[in-house]
Amino acid sequence: MPEQDAFVRAYREADAEAIARLYRETVRTINARDYSAAQIAVWARPEQDGAWWRERMARYPAVFVAERLGEIAGFAETEDSGHVDCLYVHHRHQGVGIGSALLAAIETRARSRGIRRLFADVSLTAHPFFRAKGFTVLRKKASPHRGQRFELYEMEKHLEP
């Protein structure tokens, strides 16, 4: 990913509206390949607007945002436990290194804090990306959410110091 095209920075409250749109559009276009219309409807709900995302982001110790070509192209949330809760790349910016850059920022932060293990519940859609980045599957599971069952992979990656 050329530096002049993209960079990763810390989340700002002003990013919330763009993140809401990115999330909704990505789930409805990219994740719709692997999940049913009913699953997508509960995954990307209309009430998940900018205010909803601002409130959510305030609960995380680290949220990274990737900008590319003047717009927010991706975001990721992580916790001090090593849990990676979200990592989304806008459907128009996939395949150009945005996800890799976000994950690299998470790994750098984790190492600086002595965190040696990252873990995540990963969608069927994101599984190949995480596997390619060194995550291994602990188990495949079905997770209930708002009346739907989502197949996910519980994955982890051990970090070198």
C-alpha positions in Angstrom: 0.0 0.0 0.0 1.7 3.2 -1.1 2.1 5.7 1.7 0.7 8.6 -0.3 -2.5 6.6 -0.9 -3.2 5.4 2.7 -2.3 5.8 6.3 -3.5 4.5 9.7 -4.3 6.8 12.5 -6.3 6.9 15.8 -10.1 7.1 15.7 -11.7 10.6 16.2 -15.3 11.1 17.2 -15.8 12.9 13.8 -15.2 9.6 12.1 -18.3 7.9 13.4 -20.7 8.8 10.6 -18.3 7.6 7.9 -17.6 4.4 9.9 -21.4 3.7 10.2 -21.7 4.0 6.4 -18.6 1.9 5.8 -19.8 -0.8 8.1 -23.3 -1.0 6.7 -22.1 -0.9 3.0 -19.4 -3.5 3.6 -21.6 -6.0 5.5 -24.3 -5.6 2.9 -22.0 -6.1 -0.1 -19.0 -8.2 1.0 -20.4 -10.3 3.9 -23.6 -10.9 1.9 -21.6 -13.5 -0.1 -21.4 -15.8 2.9 -24.5 -15.0 5.0 -28.2 -14.9 4.3 -30.3 -11.8 3.8 -31.9 -12.4 7.3 -28.4 -12.5 8.9 -27.3 -9.4 7.1 -30.4 -7.6 8.2 -29.6 -8.1 11.9 -25.9 -7.6 11.4 -26.1 -4.2 9.8 -29.1 -2.6 11.4 -30.4 0.9 10.6 -30.0 2.1 14.2 -26.2 1.6 14.0 -25.8 5.2 13.0 -23.0 7.6 13.9 -24.2 8.1 17.4 -24.4 4.4 18.0 -20.8 4.0 16.7 -19.5 7.0 18.8 -20.9 5.3 21.9 -19.4 2.0 21.0 -16.0 3.4 20.1 -15.7 5.2 23.5 -15.6 1.7 25.2 -12.4 0.6 23.4 -8.9 1.5 24.5 -7.7 1.5 20.8 -9.6 2.1 17.6 -7.6 2.6 14.4 -8.9 4.2 11.2 -7.3 3.8 7.7 -7.7 6.7 5.3 -7.2 6.3 1.6 -7.8 8.7 -1.3 -9.3 11.2 1.1 -11.9 8.9 2.7 -12.1 6.4 5.6 -11.3 3.1 4.0 -11.3 0.9 7.1 -11.3 0.6 10.9 -10.4 -1.8 13.6 -11.2 -2.0 17.3 -9.0 -3.8 19.9 -8.9 -4.4 23.6 -6.0 -4.7 26.1 -6.8 -8.4 26.4 -5.6 -8.9 22.8 -9.2 -9.2 21.6 -9.7 -7.8 18.1 -13.4 -7.0 18.0 -13.8 -5.4 14.5 -11.7 -5.1 11.5 -13.6 -3.8 8.4 -12.4 -2.5 5.1 -14.8 -0.7 2.8 -15.8 -2.7 -0.2 -14.2 -0.1 -2.6 -10.8 -0.4 -0.9 -10.4 -4.1 -0.4 -7.3 -5.9 -1.8 -5.0 -2.9 -1.5 -3.5 -3.5 1.9 -5.9 -1.6 4.2 -6.7 -4.6 6.3 -3.0 -5.5 6.6 -2.1 -2.0 7.7 -4.9 -2.0 10.3 -3.7 -5.4 11.6 -0.1 -4.2 11.7 -1.2 -1.2 13.9 -3.0 -3.6 16.3 0.1 -5.9 16.4 2.4 -2.9 17.1 0.2 -1.7 19.9 -0.1 -5.1 21.4 3.7 -5.7 21.4 4.3 -2.3 23.0 1.9 -3.3 25.8 3.4 -6.8 26.3 0.4 -8.5 24.7 1.5 -11.8 23.2 -1.7 -13.2 21.9 -4.4 -11.7 19.6 -7.7 -13.4 19.3 -11.0 -12.8 17.4 -14.3 -14.3 16.4 -13.9 -14.1 12.6 -16.6 -14.2 10.0 -16.6 -16.8 7.2 -15.8 -13.9 4.9 -12.8 -12.7 6.9 -11.4 -16.1 7.7 -9.1 -16.3 4.6 -7.6 -12.9 5.5 -6.9 -13.7 9.1 -5.5 -17.1 8.1 -3.1 -15.5 5.6 -2.0 -13.1 8.4 -0.9 -16.0 10.7 -4.0 -16.6 12.7 -5.0 -20.2 13.4 -8.4 -21.6 14.0 -9.2 -22.8 17.5 -12.7 -23.9 16.5 -15.6 -23.2 14.2 -18.7 -22.2 16.1 -22.2 -21.0 15.7 -23.0 -17.8 17.5 -26.7 -16.7 18.1 -27.5 -13.0 17.5 -30.9 -11.4 17.4 -32.6 -14.7 16.3 -30.0 -15.7 13.7 -27.2 -18.2 14.0 -23.8 -17.0 12.6 -21.1 -19.4 11.7 -17.7 -18.0 12.9 -14.2 -19.0 13.4 -12.6 -18.5 16.8 -9.0 -17.6 15.8 -5.8 -16.6 17.5 -2.3 -15.4 16.7 0.7 -15.6 19.0 3.0 -12.6 18.6 6.8 -12.6 18.8 8.1 -10.0 21.3 
